[in-house]
Amino acid sequence: MTFTPTDYLPYDFANRRHIGPSPAEMVQMLKVVGAASLDALIDDTLPKKIRQAKPLDFGKPMSERELLHHMKIVASKNIVLTSLIGQGYHGTVTPPAIQRNILENPAWYTAYTPYQPEISQGRLEALLNFQTMVSDLTGLEIANASLLDEATACAEAMTMAQRVAKTKAKGFFVDENCHPQNIAVIKTRAAPLGIEITVGKPDDLDASVVFGAIFQFPGTYGHLRDFTPEMEKLHATKAIGIIAADPLSLTLLKEPGAMGADIAVGSTQRFGVPVGYGGPHAAYMATKQSYARSMPGRIVGVSIDSHGNRAYRLSLQTREQHIRREKATSNVCTAQALLAVMAGFYAVFHGPEGLRAIAQRIHRKTARLAEGLKMAGFQVAHVTFFDTITVDVGPLQAAVMKSAVDEGINLRAVGDTQIGITLDERTRSDTIEAVWRAFGIERADKDYTPHYHVPEKLIRTSDYLTHPVFHMNRAETEMMRYMRRLADRDLALDRAMIPLGSCTMKLNSAAEMMPVSWDEFALLHPYIPRDQAAGYMEMIDDLSAKLCDVTGYDAISMQPNSGAQGEYAGLLSIAGYHRANDQGHRNICLIPMSAHGTNPASAHMVGWKVVPVQSAANGDIDLDDFRAKAEQHADNLAACMITYPSTHGVFEETVTDVCQITHDHGGQVYIDGANMNAMVGLSRPGDLGGDVSHLNLHKTFCIPHGGGGPGMGPIGVKEHLIAHLPGDPTTGDGAVSAAAFGSPSLLPISWAYCLMMGGDGLTQATRVAILNANYIAKRLEGAFDVLYKGPTGRVAHECIIDTRPFADSAHVSVDDIAKRLIDCGFHAPTMSFPIAGTLMIEPTESENKAELDRFCDAMLGIRAEIAEIENGTAHPKNNPLMNAPHTMEDLVKDWDRPYSREVGCFPAGAFRVDKYWPSVNRVDNVWGDRNLTCTCPPMDTYSEAAE
Ligand SMILES: *Cc1c(COP(=O)(O)O)cnc(C)c1O
């Protein structure tokens, strides 16, 4: 048999990787939806006047091999030197067991935020390990998991101090030895809130005029100081003491809790997380138990399930923005969970002895380095230090810095006459000898016997990491299996669709993920000279240009580390613009009631007043109410914040009117871009009248969700706002993150997605996302009410189904349905947002017809179970919905239920062979908040909670 050219099938990789339904499946689906073609469906769904004029064109899409080849070339333009710059970023060794089993394992990186605790016990335990580690190392009772970076954690600590301090003082004191980027971000955060910042020497602290003060330990230039007297001074005036501490140093040094600190913050980057040119890594915050309710970020806690067994969950959620909106403790939502997991495992992997040994080795090397410099006549600025020294070099600064670069080493210029050197876990004898050569010293490292340079009273005396989890067998077999066991407890995208409305849980393809681990992206320090990061610059420029094309904006800032940070940065740029036009008094922000909770929380952070706007009966913004409020506040209108397509999953035709009204009354338009997955290639927020938007690269642009972070929330702005974008954290004003480009080591993922999809591929993804949502809406129609459709009866990329009627008809809650979906092998859709008692379903383009059908079958099966309660066939309380989820333990125990094991454990949608079994029954939320425990419970209490 021979092949003729027409036998070869078209083989379009670019589209097939990301687009679930095959062409043949799409034909069947369009039939169900009742559309003649995909084009016809899109024409039905998107009003003409909001369609973009020109198609997206990014040239020919790349294949995976072309992409990886191209990436290697660009990566090779980054010059990987040994950076001893310190300043909060350190070389670290990621244990290969953690790199392979966590960082590069989709079971961990594709998971969602653990809002559904029953399918999240693995990552919740890993995060609890992280919290226990932080709490132990800092000597404070309760820690969160986690914050975006150290600088934003410092700013969060400041605003938290203001919330809890029992003094009316308006000032906040910042130790001049804090890292410069921490000071910069604190200043940005303080300005719109009217907090008066004093930067000075700790000796000059006047505790009577401040509500709090922050100190760095060890100081940014390396020296060690016991802050106990400062903490006492602050407490005498009822002010709050904060210490930003390097957690590795705390394995040897006196911990913040022992100094009397109320809050400790810092970065856990050096616990095995590559620097990545600035991120992502997890910052930490720890505090006293009594301040737990005021803490920002997520806190994992211990509770019990319906059988009284121990179960983990996110505690104190009532503090968060999705409940409290502008009164929330912060706008922190997505926040570096995957990196916290890695850091926690690093501590599990090394244990307290291992960590102490690493810290001692670094200190010994630093002492040796200092000794060599002193012997050669250089003056080392401080007598006591941990891993950082500052050397006086007078006029030699530039020459030494340059010789160091020639030796392959980046040092830190301090002022005009000093050089800072920070050693780390990667430092070898060769490194020290190379540094000496840069100073003109020819020495061998072994010539010196180092002395300790830590004062007696600063040596740590308390235990840490005593829990058995930090003392497991050190053979890798045990570690590997522990990581596997935890991963198996969780339901991530590697097992099933995660149909979360608004959160766009789509494929994070393997080829996109690979460059993240390459040294050329992973090992760069954020404060190296730009000419060593030419590959990053090329990527950032090209990705920014593409995102401008996608959004219709004129410039992009990559600085925000999450969507909520993007909101904050965008609102700051609006505020800056108003100030520049002598309109600095404008402080009213119109926000629809249906907005994501981070919107009002971010508006609050820039010191604005939130004025809520009603929704009309069809779910659109109530235009009359909007106009009335814009008119009423015309003199002070700063902005409106809207989401497009709306959080109700509809392309509102009135969006251009909303923008026009806002502009007519002197306000600026913020369009929340979390729903860009419904727009890319079809419609652009910049064309609709938006002045600024954030993009959730961890939603629309394929960065994995990581179980609650990392993320990237870059903002696009129109020309007139460019001057007001965040400045560089080391040199400029208005920085919102510690690093100029936020978490840049994630950017290869989004860039690769654009390069491999091309303009057509990205547009096709949007079209199929809309098809998939309409297919689900159609299949569920009749069984469930689909709330909010466009005028032609179509939904956008997500749909909201109403489960409120079942509360009356069968006493079935939205929770019961969500938990029953676990038995079917699914993560629940978004619950009760934007409307309480509803489910918002977003399938994304990544899911194929079979998976969509499995989900619809599960939902229809659940509806039939509800009907059995309604018509009295099933028991009103003892039924599969209210007992959900069912565990394997339930299956094998005495079965005393009025329905069969088969019905209980294998509902429609559940796989037979590959059945997902949750590790716990339904988790009791109230119990956990009433009995707050946020560190690993002792081993011997493992069965205690049971009855
Ligand atoms: C996810 C989301 C945000 C917040 O993004 P984070 O990265 O979690 O901070 C804001 N608005 C909407 C509509 C979202 O869906």
The ligand as a MOL file (V3000), in Angstrom:
LIG
                    3D

  0  0  0     0  0            999 V3000
M  V30 BEGIN CTAB
M  V30 COUNTS 15 15 0 0 0
M  V30 BEGIN ATOM
M  V30 1 C -9.4290 35.8100 40.6950 0
M  V30 2 C -10.1000 37.1130 40.6280 0
M  V30 3 C -9.5030 38.2510 41.2140 0
M  V30 4 C -8.2970 38.2190 42.1230 0
M  V30 5 O -7.1550 37.6410 41.6040 0
M  V30 6 P -6.0440 37.0500 42.5900 0
M  V30 7 O -4.9540 36.6820 41.6890 0
M  V30 8 O -6.6470 35.8960 43.3060 0
M  V30 9 O -5.6410 38.1130 43.5320 0
M  V30 10 C -10.1420 39.4670 41.0340 0
M  V30 11 N -11.2920 39.5710 40.3470 0
M  V30 12 C -11.9060 38.4830 39.7980 0
M  V30 13 C -13.1980 38.6480 39.0600 0
M  V30 14 C -11.3240 37.2200 39.9310 0
M  V30 15 O -11.9260 36.1510 39.4130 0
M  V30 END ATOM
M  V30 BEGIN BOND
M  V30 1 1 1 2
M  V30 2 1 2 3
M  V30 3 2 2 14
M  V30 4 1 3 4
M  V30 5 2 3 10
M  V30 6 1 4 5
M  V30 7 1 5 6
M  V30 8 2 6 7
M  V30 9 1 6 8
M  V30 10 1 6 9
M  V30 11 1 10 11
M  V30 12 2 11 12
M  V30 13 1 12 13
M  V30 14 1 12 14
M  V30 15 1 14 15
M  V30 END BOND
M  V30 END CTAB
M  END
